[in-house]
Amino acid sequence: MLGGRVMIRQPRVGYRAGTDPVLLAAACDAKPGQTVLELGCGAGPALCCLGARVPGAILSGIELQPAYAELARRNLAENGLQGTVWDGDVADPPTALKQFSFDHVIANPPYFEPSRGLTAQDGGRGIGRSGETPLADWVAMAARRLKPRGHALFIQRAERLPELLAALSGSLGALELLPLIPRPGRPPRLVLVRARKDGRAPFRFHAAEVIHADAPHCDGSDNYSDRFRDIMVNGAGLPFSA
């Protein structure tokens, strides 16, 4: 990932990270010395990408599946990064984690509800795609673990945006929406949503960002737009517009 700056070990069979954790990490406005917690960190690709872009960020994660949590620890170490990864459930986090609060909480929750998601033969991949924990529990966990004025950042499928906004509106403020369009003329497939603890600013709907150039993938290349190639290959940030 990031043009080879980050190397991630992943299961041969199971949930495999794509572009989404890279985009989540790029949109996190962490500064050196600030603390970041990722909910459901999997094998740690978002944490590793964030650590590569923001040296000095203090990284933490919680992961339900022990094998993935161990991979996250290994990936952090092999990329020269320090971090703490707890084994545990977002809906019932370990006591040790409850002792900490964070400047940023980021999350890439499962995209599908169990009744609607496609069934995966591998258990790890199935949990990564569709989980039993409601989005509201992910948001509640983020709100509890944030410091005052801290930011929560979620990436999610566009069709679950109403559910995510409803959950965020109940516990956080200053909501901001950044749609991600796969290519020009298409509707958004993914959205980034940011909220702030104790935030009072009105809701902001930012201009959509286009991930791929207009031409199809006829040559097998990734075909990113210039802006997203800078994010995916060079480790650039994806800030919400000023």
N, C-alpha and C positions, 0 to 999 in steps of 0.2 A: 504494500500500500504506500501511497505518497511517493511514487516513483522509486520505490525501494528503500526509502528512509525508514519504513516500518515493515518488519517481517512478522507474520502471524502464523502460529501453528493452529490448525483447526482439525476437527475429526475427519477422517477419510469418509465416514458415513455419518450424517447428522446435520445439524444446523450449520450453515456456512454463511459467513458475513458477506454482504455485497457492498453497494455504495452507501446504504443508509447510515451505518455507524460513522462513516467518514464525514457525511454531511452533518450529522448530529454533533460531532466533535468540532467541525469547522464553524458551526453556528454558536457554539458556547463561548461567551465573551469573558472567559476567565483570564486573570492576570497572574503573573508570577507571584507566588506566595499565597494565592487564594486556594481554598479547599473546594474540591469537586467530588460529589458522590454520584455514581451511575447506578440506577436501579436496574436489575436484570442485566448485568454486564456481559453475560456469556463468556466467551474466551478473551474478552478484553480489547477488541479492535478499536472501539471508540476511545477508551482510556489511553491506549497506546498512541493513537493519532493525535489526541489532544496533548499528551505529554511531549510529543515530538514538536508540535507547533508552539507550545507555551512552556518552555523550560522553567522549572521552578514551581509549576502548579503542583499542589498536593493532592494526589489521586487516591480515590477509594471506590469500591464497588461492592454490591451484594448480588449473589447469584444463587438461585434455587438448586441447580444441579451441581453436585460436588465435583464431577469430572470437568465440567466447564470452568468452575471456580478455580480449580488447580491449573488448568490451562491458562487462565487469565493471569495468575501469579507468575507462571513460567514466562508468558509472553512479555509481561512488564519487565521482568528481570533480564530477559534476553535482548530487550530493546534498550537496556541501560536505564530503566526507569524504576523508581521506588513507588510502591503503592500498597494499600491494604485491601484485601478482598475477603469479605465475610461470606460464609455459607449461610443461606437463610432465605426465608420467604418474605417478599415485599409486604404481604398482609400480616406477617407475624415476625418482625425482624429480631435478631438476637439482642440480648440485653446489652452486650458490649457496644453495639452500634448506636443504641439509644442514648449513649453518653455523649455523642458528638453532634454538632451542628455544622452546616456547610454554607459557603458562599454561593455555590451552584449545585443544583441537582438536575441531572439529565437522564433521559429515559427513552428507550425504543421498545415500548410494550409490544406484546404479540399483536399482530394486525387483525386477527380474526377472532370472533367469539367461537367457543367450542362447537356450537350448533351450526355455524356457518362456514368454518374453516375446512380446508381439504385435509383429509386424514393422511398423516405421514407414517410410514412403516417404522421409521426410527423414532424412539421416544423423545430423544433430545430435539430432533427437528420438529416434532409435533408440538412440543411445549414452546419452542421458539416461534412457531407460526400462530398457534392459538392456545391461550392459557385460560385457566379457571378464574384467575383473579380479575375482578372487574376493573375497568379503567379508573373508576372512582377511588379504589383502594390505592392504586399507583399515585394518584394525585394527592390523596390524604397523606401518604407516606412522605412524598416530596415536601408538602407543606409543613409537616412536623419536623423534618430534618433541616429545614432552611433556617439560616440566621435571619434576623430582621433585615429587610430590604434585599434579601438574597433572591436569586433568579431560579426559576424552574423552567426547563426546556424539554419539550416532547417532540418527537417525530412520529407521525401516524398516517394511516391511509385517509384520504379525503372523505370517504363515506362515513367515517367514525368521528368526523369533526364535531357535529352537534353534541355527541356524548362527551367528548373531551372538553369542549367549551363549557358545558353545563357543570361538569365536575370542578373545573378550575375556577369558575365564577363563584362557587360556594366557599372557597377557602383562600383564594389568592386574588390579586388585583393587577391592574395595568396590563391587561391581556393584549398580546400582539400576534397577528397571524401572517405567516409568510408562505404562500402557496408555491409548490414546485411543479412546474410543467415539464413533461417528458420531452416535448419538442413543439415548435411553433404551431399554433392552431389546435392543439389538443387541450382537453380539460386537465386540471391538476390531478395527479395520482397520489401525491404525498403532500403533507403540510407540516411546517414547523410552527409550533405554538410556544410562545414565551410568556411567562407571568412572573409577577414580583410579589414577595411577601410584604404585606402592609402597603402595597402600591395603590395609588389613588388616581392615576392618569386614566383618561378615557380609552376605550378599545381602539386599536389601530390595525387597519387592514393594509398591509404593505403590498407594493407591486410584485407580481409573480416573477419568479426567476425561471429561466428556461435551461434545462440540463443539457439537451443534445441539440446539435445543429439541425438544420432543416432536412438535409439529405438523409436517406435511409442508410442502414448499416450494410451497404452492398459489398463492401470489401472486408467485412469482418472486424473492422476497427471499432473502438469505443465511440468515436464520433462526438465527443463532448464539445459544447460551445467553448469559446475561448475562456470565459469566466470560470466554467466548471472544470476545464482542464487544469487551470491554475490551482483550483481547490483539490482535485483528485490526484494530481501528479506532483505539484509543487508545495502542497500543504498550506495554501492560502486560506484565510478565514472567510466565512460567509456571514457578514454582519447584517443584522436587520437595518434597513435604511435609516438615516438620521431623521 
